[in-house]
Amino acid sequence: MPNIDSAIKRVRTSEKTNLLNNAQKSAMRTAIKKFEDAVAEGADNSVELFKAASKAIDTAASKGLIHNNKASRDKSRLAKKLVK
């Protein structure tokens, strides 16, 4: 545990941001899994779930949680699954 006041505050703020970032990444993964499950079952709402998943991926990329190349790669793979 740090002794300097600014370092103590930095630990507190980084814990808060870690919680928010983890929640955002988890929401992204959940949206992707919902889409993949819907495609596997042949559900009617797969297009809507694709839009939600790609939006979650874009949001995570814009906040710096994932790299832009990873975001593009994930969206491309989801689009391929949608077409099949």
Backbone torsions as a table, in degrees:
resi	resn	phi	psi	omega
1	MET	NA	132.0	-178.5
2	PRO	-72.0	155.6	179.6
3	ASN	-100.1	-26.5	-176.8
4	ILE	-79.2	138.3	-174.6
5	ASP	-58.0	-43.9	-178.1
6	SER	-66.6	-33.8	178.2
7	ALA	-70.6	-36.1	177.1
8	ILE	-63.1	-44.9	178.9
9	LYS	-63.6	-39.0	-179.7
10	ARG	-62.8	-37.6	177.4
11	VAL	-63.5	-43.5	179.8
12	ARG	-62.8	-46.5	-177.9
13	THR	-67.7	-36.7	179.7
14	SER	-68.7	-32.2	175.4
15	GLU	-64.5	-41.4	178.8
16	LYS	-63.6	-45.8	-178.5
17	THR	-67.1	-34.7	176.9
18	ASN	-61.7	-41.6	178.0
19	LEU	-62.6	-45.0	-179.6
20	LEU	-65.4	-42.0	179.8
21	ASN	-65.0	-41.1	178.5
22	ASN	-63.2	-39.2	178.7
23	ALA	-65.0	-41.4	-179.9
24	GLN	-65.1	-43.7	178.9
25	LYS	-65.3	-39.0	179.2
26	SER	-64.6	-41.4	178.0
27	ALA	-63.1	-37.9	178.0
28	MET	-63.7	-47.8	-179.7
29	ARG	-62.6	-38.5	179.3
30	THR	-64.3	-42.9	179.1
31	ALA	-62.7	-40.0	179.1
32	ILE	-65.3	-44.2	-179.6
33	LYS	-64.9	-39.0	177.8
34	LYS	-61.7	-42.3	179.1
35	PHE	-64.3	-46.0	-178.2
36	GLU	-64.0	-37.7	177.2
37	ASP	-66.2	-40.8	180.0
38	ALA	-64.8	-39.5	178.9
39	VAL	-67.1	-39.8	180.0
40	ALA	-64.2	-34.8	179.6
41	GLU	-84.6	-16.3	-177.3
42	GLY	77.8	36.8	-177.6
43	ALA	-72.0	158.2	-178.4
44	ASP	-76.0	-28.6	-173.5
45	ASN	-91.7	24.6	-176.9
46	SER	-68.1	-30.0	179.1
47	VAL	-67.5	-42.4	178.5
48	GLU	-64.9	-41.2	179.2
49	LEU	-68.0	-32.0	175.3
50	PHE	-64.3	-43.3	178.2
51	LYS	-62.6	-40.9	179.7
52	ALA	-66.2	-40.8	-179.4
53	ALA	-67.5	-42.7	-179.8
54	SER	-68.1	-32.9	175.8
55	LYS	-66.2	-42.0	178.5
56	ALA	-64.0	-38.5	178.4
57	ILE	-66.1	-44.5	179.5
58	ASP	-62.6	-40.2	179.2
59	THR	-63.4	-43.6	179.2
60	ALA	-64.8	-37.9	179.6
61	ALA	-69.3	-39.4	-178.7
62	SER	-68.4	-27.5	178.1
63	LYS	-88.4	-1.9	177.2
64	GLY	83.0	14.4	-179.7
65	LEU	-76.7	-33.0	174.4
66	ILE	-130.9	158.7	-179.5
67	HIS	-73.7	151.5	-179.4
68	ASN	-61.0	-35.6	178.9
69	ASN	-67.2	-37.9	177.0
70	LYS	-64.8	-39.6	178.8
71	ALA	-62.2	-45.1	179.2
72	SER	-63.9	-42.0	-179.7
73	ARG	-63.9	-44.0	179.9
74	ASP	-63.6	-44.0	-179.7
75	LYS	-65.1	-37.2	178.1
76	SER	-64.2	-43.4	179.8
77	ARG	-65.3	-38.3	177.7
78	LEU	-66.6	-39.3	179.2
79	ALA	-63.7	-38.4	176.9
80	LYS	-62.5	-40.5	179.4
81	LYS	-67.1	-33.0	179.8
82	LEU	-67.5	-38.7	-177.7
83	VAL	-69.6	-37.3	-177.6
84	LYS	-63.1	NA	NA
